[in-house]
Every structure is written in C-alpha cells, then in structure tokens.
Amino acid sequence: MKFQNIVLAAALAAAIVPQAYAVDFGLPKIGKSSNAGSGNVEADIKTFLATAGEARQLTSQSAFALGQALLTKEDMEAAAAALAAANAIADAKEKEAAKAKVEQDLNAKLAKVNYEAAAKELAKANDRKKNALVGNAMFNFALGLLKDKELANRGSALASSAASNPMLLAKAGEVKDVLGSLSSQMGDMTQIATGLQKMATTIKSVPLPTSAAAAPVAIAD
C-alpha cells in the first residue's frame, strides 16, 4: 500500500488530546527508572502529564502510519472520517471520548494483524522506502510504549502523593485518568508490540528503542 496519506493521517492523529496508553509488552527494559521524581509533587505531575501527551502522540501517529501499510484502504478511510467527525464535536468531553474511540478501534484492528505474514510480504517486496517508513513508525510506536511504561511505574505513587494535598486533588484525578487509560489499552497494545518485534527482525529495520529518553524519528519523508 502506498504511503501518500501518511502525513495527513499523522496530522489528524496529532490533533487528539494527550492521553497515554499502556506498556511493558515484552519490549526491552529501560536502563534506569525515573520513579523517584524530583520531590516536588506538582512539578512531577506536570512532567507526568506532559510525558503522557508525548507518548500518546507517538503511538497515535505511528498507529495511523502502520495502518497505511498493514490495514485496508477502507479501514484507513473509515478511521480518518471518524476522526474528522470527532473533531467536529463541540463539547470537549464528548470530543475527547470520540477521538479516544477512534484510536481504540484502530488499535483493535492493528492488534488482529498477522504480523509475521505482513513482515514476510514487506521483505519479499523489498521496497526500501516503504520498509524505512514502516521501521520508523515501529520505532516511534515502541518509544511511546516505553514512555508509557515509565508512567505506569510511577503513576500510582504520584497520584497518592497528590491526593494527600487538597490543592492538588484535581491533578491527582488527571493522573488517575492516565493510569485508567493505560489499563484499558493493555490487551491490544500487547498484541501490537509483539507483532512489531517480529516485523523489526524480518524487514531488518532500525533497532527498536531501549530507552524512553530516545529521540523520535521522522515517519513521513
């Protein structure tokens, strides 16, 4: 499948309000944990929420790019149309719920892909440009998951610390919302991550990141 629509799809995905996904799906372990925090709960929450937004943008953009290669044209047109409809909703909460549903539906489809067969097809075609784009999408997707792993590792303790401070109760709720999203996406993201590891080996893409601190790569040329 051609990749001419990746830039548009990624731009649509980037419009989604930051919300993180789950991790620890057999991906390489990160070298160091950042669970300790700075000691400033408010500052740590700000960093936590910013990281959640970064992680979601990475995974959502990458999912749309992977969908261009691995799903049908009809699937991707439906996803783009659903996201456009979600963006047109006036109510902020309803809009976010609709956008999250688009992501969940796309991830559900990606979770059902036969990655071993897809990787063989990509390797057989030997389209260097397409394989590079798929490889970069896999890299960013895995990077988003590593960031999510750090979020999951420190989120509960951070939420508890914030809940003990009346001034941070609202922020504690935001942290809990992120953790809830991590949990709800566990199954599909596990399947996708496992598939990406198979593809990375078969198409000989760039090695998947081993640290959440790695820099993302450009998906579209």
Residue pairs with C-beta under 8 A, 6 or more apart in sequence:
1 68
1 69
1 73
2 68
3 65
3 68
3 69
3 129
3 130
3 133
3 220
5 68
5 76
5 80
6 64
6 65
6 68
6 133
6 219
6 220
7 220
8 80
9 64
9 65
9 67
9 68
9 76
9 79
9 80
10 61
10 64
10 65
10 219
10 220
12 64
12 80
12 83
12 84
12 87
13 57
13 60
13 61
13 63
13 64
13 83
13 103
14 57
14 60
14 61
15 83
15 87
15 99
16 56
16 57
16 60
16 83
16 99
16 100
16 102
16 103
17 95
17 96
17 99
18 49
18 52
18 53
18 54
18 56
18 57
19 52
19 53
19 56
19 96
19 100
19 177
19 178
19 181
20 51
20 52
20 53
20 55
20 56
20 147
20 148
20 151
20 178
20 181
20 182
21 55
21 56
21 59
21 107
21 144
21 145
21 148
21 181
21 182
21 185
21 189
22 145
22 148
22 152
22 181
22 182
22 183
22 184
22 185
22 186
22 189
22 190
23 145
23 146
23 147
23 148
23 149
23 151
23 152
23 182
23 189
23 193
24 149
24 152
25 145
25 189
25 190
25 192
25 193
25 194
26 190
26 193
26 194
26 197
27 142
27 145
27 146
27 149
27 193
27 197
27 208
28 146
28 208
28 209
28 210
29 210
30 146
30 149
30 150
30 210
30 211
30 212
31 210
31 211
33 150
33 153
33 154
34 150
34 154
35 150
35 153
35 154
35 157
37 44
37 154
37 158
38 44
38 47
41 158
41 161
41 162
41 165
41 168
42 168
42 171
44 158
44 161
45 158
45 162
45 168
45 171
45 172
45 174
45 175
48 151
48 154
48 155
48 158
48 175
48 178
49 171
49 174
49 175
49 178
51 147
51 150
51 151
52 148
52 151
52 178
54 144
54 147
55 144
55 145
55 147
55 148
55 151
56 144
57 144
58 140
58 141
58 143
58 144
58 147
58 216
59 140
59 141
59 144
59 145
59 148
59 189
60 103
61 137
61 140
61 219
62 137
62 138
62 140
62 141
62 144
62 219
63 103
63 106
63 107
63 110
63 141
63 192
64 76
64 79
64 106
65 133
65 134
65 136
65 137
65 219
65 220
66 110
66 134
66 137
66 138
66 141
67 75
67 76
67 79
67 106
67 109
67 110
68 76
69 118
69 122
69 130
69 133
69 134
69 137
70 110
70 113
70 115
70 118
71 109
71 110
71 113
75 109
79 102
79 105
79 106
82 98
82 101
82 102
82 105
83 99
83 102
85 98
86 95
86 98
86 99
86 101
86 102
87 95
87 99
89 95
89 98
100 181
104 184
104 185
104 188
107 185
107 188
107 189
107 192
108 188
110 188
110 191
110 192
110 195
111 187
111 188
111 189
111 191
111 192
111 195
112 191
113 195
115 194
115 195
115 196
115 198
115 199
116 195
116 198
116 202
118 195
118 199
119 198
119 199
119 201
119 202
119 203
120 202
122 130
122 131
122 134
122 199
122 202
122 203
123 131
123 202
123 203
123 204
129 221
131 203
131 204
131 205
132 205
133 219
133 220
133 221
134 199
134 203
134 205
135 200
135 203
135 205
135 206
136 205
136 206
136 217
136 218
136 219
137 219
138 196
138 199
138 200
138 205
138 208
139 205
139 206
139 208
139 209
139 216
139 217
140 216
140 217
140 219
141 192
141 193
141 196
142 193
142 196
142 208
142 209
143 209
143 212
143 214
143 216
145 189
145 193
146 209
146 210
146 211
146 212
146 214
147 212
148 182
149 212
150 212
151 178
151 179
151 182
152 179
152 182
155 175
155 178
155 179
155 182
156 179
158 175
159 172
159 175
159 176
159 179
162 168
162 169
162 171
162 172
162 175
163 169
163 172
196 208
197 208
199 205
200 207
200 208
206 217
